[in-house]
């Protein structure tokens, strides 16, 4: 039954795809920091810093690629 999703994928709008990046970054960041942090008391602060780093990095990459796509000859 779940294999039907590979043959008939669920269509989502472009804006919905962009909104799904934030939960993906949150999940990856939490797992990564949970493995890498030395003391568990540091986890929330390190997690928030990593989440902000990933979000701003993706936004900067998006702007850079948009500028290249729009203004490249």
Phi, psi and omega per residue, in radians:
X1 nan -0.751 3.138
X2 -1.223 -0.395 3.111
X3 -1.161 -0.333 3.106
X4 -1.127 -0.448 3.110
X5 -1.159 -0.466 3.122
X6 -1.366 -0.474 3.109
X7 -1.553 -0.614 3.135
X8 -2.206 1.401 -3.058
X9 -1.191 2.693 3.107
X10 -1.341 2.247 -3.141
X11 -1.533 2.253 3.057
X12 -2.196 2.718 -3.124
X13 -1.329 2.916 -3.117
X14 -1.090 -0.702 -3.125
X15 -1.181 -0.578 3.098
X16 -1.182 -0.634 3.091
X17 -1.106 -0.710 3.123
X18 -1.144 -0.653 3.131
X19 -1.222 -0.397 3.112
X20 -1.358 -0.199 3.093
X21 -1.205 -0.615 -3.111
X22 -1.146 -0.825 3.065
X23 -1.114 -0.573 3.085
X24 -1.121 -0.801 3.092
X25 -1.087 -0.688 -3.139
X26 -1.121 -0.769 -3.128
X27 -1.179 -0.795 3.141
X28 -1.127 -0.742 3.140
X29 -1.115 -0.706 3.141
X30 -1.153 -0.787 3.131
X31 -1.132 -0.764 -3.128
X32 -1.088 -0.814 -3.112
X33 -1.266 -0.526 3.091
X34 -1.132 -0.544 3.122
X35 -1.433 -0.651 -2.979
X36 -1.595 -0.357 -3.053
X37 -1.246 2.504 -3.114
X38 -1.411 -0.787 3.100
X39 -2.067 2.390 -3.075
X40 -1.126 -0.392 3.113
X41 -1.224 -0.347 3.110
X42 -1.486 -0.179 -3.019
X43 -0.995 -0.866 -3.081
X44 -1.062 -0.773 -3.120
X45 -1.160 -0.787 3.129
X46 -1.126 -0.639 3.129
X47 -1.148 -0.770 3.129
X48 -1.135 -0.706 3.112
X49 -1.115 -0.739 3.129
X50 -1.165 -0.704 3.127
X51 -1.100 -0.741 3.091
X52 -1.143 -0.718 3.115
X53 -1.054 -0.784 -3.128
X54 -1.210 -0.694 -3.128
X55 -1.166 -0.790 3.126
X56 -1.205 -0.584 3.084
X57 -1.140 -0.752 3.096
X58 -1.158 -0.666 3.111
X59 -1.146 -0.749 3.116
X60 -1.123 -0.726 3.097
X61 -1.108 -0.688 3.114
X62 -1.100 -0.788 3.124
X63 -1.130 -0.756 3.130
X64 -1.065 -0.800 3.133
X65 -1.168 -0.612 3.087
X66 -1.137 -0.740 3.128
X67 -1.113 -0.755 3.117
X68 -1.107 -0.775 -3.116
X69 -1.151 -0.674 -3.068
X70 -1.366 -0.751 -2.972
X71 -1.897 0.029 3.097
X72 -1.309 2.380 -3.065
X73 -1.188 nan nan
